[in-house]
Amino acid sequence: DAPCVVARTVWSWQPFAMHLFRTFALLILVLVTTSARAEVLPVLEVCSVCRCLEDVDESTVAVECLGESLRHDQQRNNRLDLRGIVWPVAKDRNGTLKVRAYFADLELHYLPKLPTSTSLIELHFENDSIKSLLTEPFDNFRNLEVLSITNNALGSLDKDFFTAPNNLLKLDLSNNSLTAVTALERAHFQALESIDLSHNKLKAVSHQLVRALESVSLVRLEACDIYNWDSGDRPTRWQMLNLNRNKLTVVSATTFASLERLEALYLAYNEIQHIDPQAFEGLKLLERLDLSYNHVTNLEANLVLPEALTMINVAGNGMERWPFGKLSQNLRILEIQNNVITDLSTGQQVSVIILNASNNRLDTFAGD
C-alpha cells in the first residue's frame, strides 16, 4: 500500500504548488507592467530646443521658449515637457549664473514640477491656459525674484502658495480670472516691491490684503471690477496705486487714509459720485492724482489738495463750474477738458505750465 500513500501525498501538494506558481507569475506580470508604465523623463538641455541669450560677461542667460520659435519641429508640434529640462549652468565651475526663463504660447493648462535651480531669478509664463497654481512647481526656487503668470486662465491660487519665505521682488498675475486672493492675504513677502493684479475679477480688496502687501511700492489693480475697498488703518509703503477702470462710487475721508506715502493715485474711469473734502488730506506726498471720467459733477470747494501735487486730472466728469478751491503752487499740469464748465475764473494765482480746458463751454477765462 505504500506506493498509493505516496501517490496521494504527491497529489495533495499539486494544488498548492499551482497556486504558488500562479501568484508568482501574477506578481512578475504586475512588476513588468508597472515598470513598462513608469514614465522615464528624457533629459533635455533647455538650450537645445529654446533660444538662450547670454549677456556680455556671461553672468546672466535668458531662456526663451516661445511657442513657434522652438528650434525643433518635434518640440513645436508636441508640447514641450518641462519636467525633464536641464537649466543652463555657469561655464566656470567656480562662477555663478543667473537665469531668466520665459515660456509663452506652449498650450499649458497647468504647471508641472520644474527641476530645481538656485540660479533661476525670473520665471515668466505668458499666453497659455493655466487655470490654477499649486505650490509644488515652485518649492525649489529659493532665489526667484520675478514671477510673472499673465494672460492665462488663473481662477485660483493654492492658499499656501506664498506662505513660505521667499525673495520675490516683482509679482505679475495680471490678465487672469482671479476672484479671490486668499493666498496673497496669507503671504509672507520679505522683499516684494511691485505687484500687478490688474484685469482680474476681484470685486473687493480687504484690509488683510493691504496688510500683506504693506511693504510694496507699486500696486496695480486696474480693471478688477472693484466696488468694495477697505485698506484698514495700518500704514503702508505704497507709492503708486492704480485703480483705474473699477466700480468705486465714493471716496471717503478714510478710503485711502492709511496710504500716507502715496505719490501717485489713479482713479480714472470709475463710478465715483462723491469725494469727501478730507479724502486726500493725509496724503502729504501725493504728486499725481487722476479722477478723470467719473461722475463727480461738482467737487467740494473746501477739498484739501496736498501741497506736493504737481498733476491733477478731472477730465470728463460733467463739471459745470471751476472745480477747485485752493490749488497747490507746485501744480504744473491741470486737465479739466471734456466737461461743461462755463467760467474759468480761478480767483487765485496758479503756476500751471500745461492747462487743458478743451471741449468745455467757456464764456470767461481769468486768472492771476
Secondary structure, DSSP 4 states (H G I P E B T S, - for coil): -HHHHHHHHHHHHHHHHHHHHHHHHHHHHHHHHHHHHS--PPPEEHHHHSEEEE-TTSSEEEEEEEGGG-SSHHHHHS---GGGEE----SSTT---EEEEEEESS--SSPPPPPP-SSEEEEEEESS---EE-SGGGTT-TT--EEEEESS---EE-TTTTTS-B--SEEE--SS-----HHHHT--BSS--EEE--SS---EE-HHHHHHTTT-SEEE--SS---EE---SS-----EEE--SS---EE-SSTTTT-TT-SEEE-TTS---EE-TTTTTT-TT--EEE--SSS-S---TT----TT--EEE-TTS---S---SS--TT--EEE--SS---EEE--S----SEEE--SS--SEEE--
